[in-house]
Amino acid sequence: MMADPRIREAAVTIPVYGQLPFVPVRASGCDIYTRDGRRILDLYGGHAVAALGYGHPKLVKAITEQSNKLLFQSNAVALDIRAEAAEKLTAVAPDGLERVFFVNSGAEANENALRMACMATGRKKILAITQGFHGRTAAAAAVTWNSERWYGFPSLPFEVDFIPRDDVAAATDMIGDDIAAVIFEPVQGVAGAYDLSTDFLRALRELTAQHGALLIADEVQSGVGRCGHFFAVQAHEIKPDILTSAKALGGGIPCGAVLCSHAMAANFGTGDLGSTFGGGPIAAAAIAATLDAIEDESLLTNVRSAEAAIRNQCVVGPVTGIQGMGLLLGLKCDRPALEIRDALLEQDILTGTSGDPTILRILAPLVLESRHIDHLAEALREIVPATN
Ligand SMILES: Cc1ncc(COP(=O)(O)O)c(C=O)c1O
């Protein structure tokens, strides 16, 4: 047997990731099979990426066929498959978001969204929300809460301030005529699946409109069906001016997108934005197949019933409450969530931690079945509640 890849990676990569104590060799549905013969139920989905689980036949077929036909061409040429992906994405997006710009990741999507907002408004101040996370490139990290931790550049690209989350009075004070945009995650993923209130989100919508500022919904983690709607803002009936998507968008193939209105798109011409790999044929085929599967297999309904079952069955053992939406859930634990993650992993269930030390994150594939939820509930019951 070859040496452990953890040792090989440690010798030749920059050591920035804390890695889990198993080595996957293949995966199918919601299960990961490890090198040492374990089968692990994956409720973390590779950071909310594996929307269709693993080895989904439609997704595998779409990317295999596309690889055989045309593996890559840039945006210098138009492609049927890119047009198809854009048509399907705009068809499921919130009303009024009819244009797409394809990129490769969540941070790149936010970087472009923020740039578009500054260009379109001619303003240079951005408001974000406390505890939010938007990525690790310059503009995305600048609007991430605790940016001293995430931001590694000598100076910020624009002025930034943070609205305390769910504080409508603060939003009213802070959103003025100097603001280019307010960026928010409808459900704050890294913060522990904290779902912002409808009142707060509607106030952001009204205030930005009043002051000529743009509203940017970062749906990199909450979108593509994860919250039981194609995009979480649809649950609140909010129409942002710009929406960013990535992670689950290609079901595991790297891709991202910035969506906006026809009117917003009219601010930009040839050369204003660009990305070599954005909207490449494999990514486009993956986006089209992922969106088709969500629709054809009624996965939004599945997510909503899975959420209801988890809320019903999983406030047991160390779990004292649940926040979040759909399959972006934060399980509040009676002790550090890391201890619960490790105890569940010993029982062959993979979950995630979050920025909140007491919140365990569930980012399960949208194809989750009730037997998986039974398994989670049973495993949680095995973990004895902490005594006060
Ligand atoms: C809400 C949100 N925005 C942006 C990002 C950054 O995405 P990426 O890692 O693809 O750059 C993340 C990643 O966790 C995220 O959760």
The ligand as a MOL file (V3000), in Angstrom:
LIG
                    3D

  0  0  0     0  0            999 V3000
M  V30 BEGIN CTAB
M  V30 COUNTS 16 16 0 0 0
M  V30 BEGIN ATOM
M  V30 1 C -21.2010 32.3990 2.1580 0
M  V30 2 C -19.8730 32.1300 1.5270 0
M  V30 3 N -19.4000 32.9960 0.6180 0
M  V30 4 C -18.2320 32.7910 -0.0060 0
M  V30 5 C -17.4460 31.6860 0.2790 0
M  V30 6 C -16.1430 31.4800 -0.4340 0
M  V30 7 O -16.3000 30.4900 -1.3790 0
M  V30 8 P -15.0160 29.7880 -2.0560 0
M  V30 9 O -14.3470 28.9920 -0.9900 0
M  V30 10 O -15.5960 28.9550 -3.1740 0
M  V30 11 O -14.1590 30.8880 -2.5700 0
M  V30 12 C -17.9020 30.7640 1.2190 0
M  V30 13 C -17.0840 29.5840 1.5600 0
M  V30 14 O -17.2670 28.9440 2.5630 0
M  V30 15 C -19.1440 30.9780 1.8590 0
M  V30 16 O -19.6290 30.1260 2.7730 0
M  V30 END ATOM
M  V30 BEGIN BOND
M  V30 1 1 1 2
M  V30 2 1 2 3
M  V30 3 2 2 15
M  V30 4 2 3 4
M  V30 5 1 4 5
M  V30 6 1 5 6
M  V30 7 2 5 12
M  V30 8 1 6 7
M  V30 9 1 7 8
M  V30 10 2 8 9
M  V30 11 1 8 10
M  V30 12 1 8 11
M  V30 13 1 12 13
M  V30 14 1 12 15
M  V30 15 2 13 14
M  V30 16 1 15 16
M  V30 END BOND
M  V30 END CTAB
M  END
